[in-house]
Amino acid sequence: MATITEHFFESKEVMTSKLAMLLENELSEAIRTSNQAVLGVSGGSSPKAAYEYLSTVNLGWANITVAMVDERWVDASHEKSNEAFIKATLLQNFGAAASFVTMKNSAPTAILGHSDVEYAYRAIGKPFDVTILGMDSDGHTASLFPHADGLEEALKTDNLTAAINAIESEVTGSITERMTLSLNGIATSKHVILLISGEDKKAVYEQAKAGGVVEDMPLRAVLNQKDLKLTVFWSP
Ligand SMILES: O=C(O)[C@H](O)[C@@H](O)[C@H](O)[C@H](O)COP(=O)(O)O
């Protein structure tokens, strides 16, 4: 089991300010101690305001590497691109000086593009200091989707990343082909923050935590991960 610390906030605003403060402190500390900080970022509505705020803080962004946690296999100009979202929120203002590691390249499929993505993630050369994960009502986190093609590999590989083809659902929408941090990629992070929004997803989180089949709710693989420092932030 991961070492889990849970914070249930009374509002989205409070969660945002606590998240921004945590990121500010941990990235600054990583720069102080090793001259470089690495931040893994997810899309979703939960971290948006914290990203926007953080971009306005002069953290020494030239020493920060921002890397995607997961991505749809679409170009960065696509409206569903997580990269586009990160560029429009976090990589603005002072944040524009950060180095950015994409999960998308010109290969026609995620499987064909995977080796270049893996190469780029290994080239970061340092474990992620902080990794931000989201989760949804199907129990997915990063792009570890229930019973997806590639899930088994993503859960057992020593690689940092994996190609996924999810089963289409209301949560995935029509774009099911994705790249993601593998379970190993998540587990090598020094600190993982799981963001959960709303009562429904809180119930899903509690269900995942109670145990059961990992492939049904891949979030369980993260919760079960030994030696992982996991902080859960929930807001209504
Ligand atoms: O790539 C994606 O599909 C999204 O980034 C997704 O995984 C998101 O993190 C969750 O759906 C939680 O979203 P909320 O933060 O909006 O609850």
The ligand as a Gaussian input file, in Angstrom:
#p B3LYP/6-31G(d) Opt

LIG

0 1
 O       -6.603000      13.107000     -20.077000
 C       -7.708000      13.122000     -19.575000
 O       -8.688000      12.469000     -19.996000
 C       -7.983000      13.974000     -18.366000
 O       -6.823000      14.669000     -18.000000
 C       -8.497000      13.121000     -17.232000
 O       -7.716000      11.989000     -16.987000
 C       -8.737000      13.927000     -15.959000
 O       -7.555000      14.032000     -15.205000
 C       -9.817000      13.274000     -15.153000
 O      -10.904000      13.060000     -15.974000
 C      -10.208000      14.120000     -13.952000
 O      -10.779000      15.300000     -14.403000
 P      -11.276000      16.438000     -13.430000
 O      -10.030000      17.072000     -12.839000
 O      -11.986000      17.390000     -14.344000
 O      -12.113000      15.806000     -12.383000

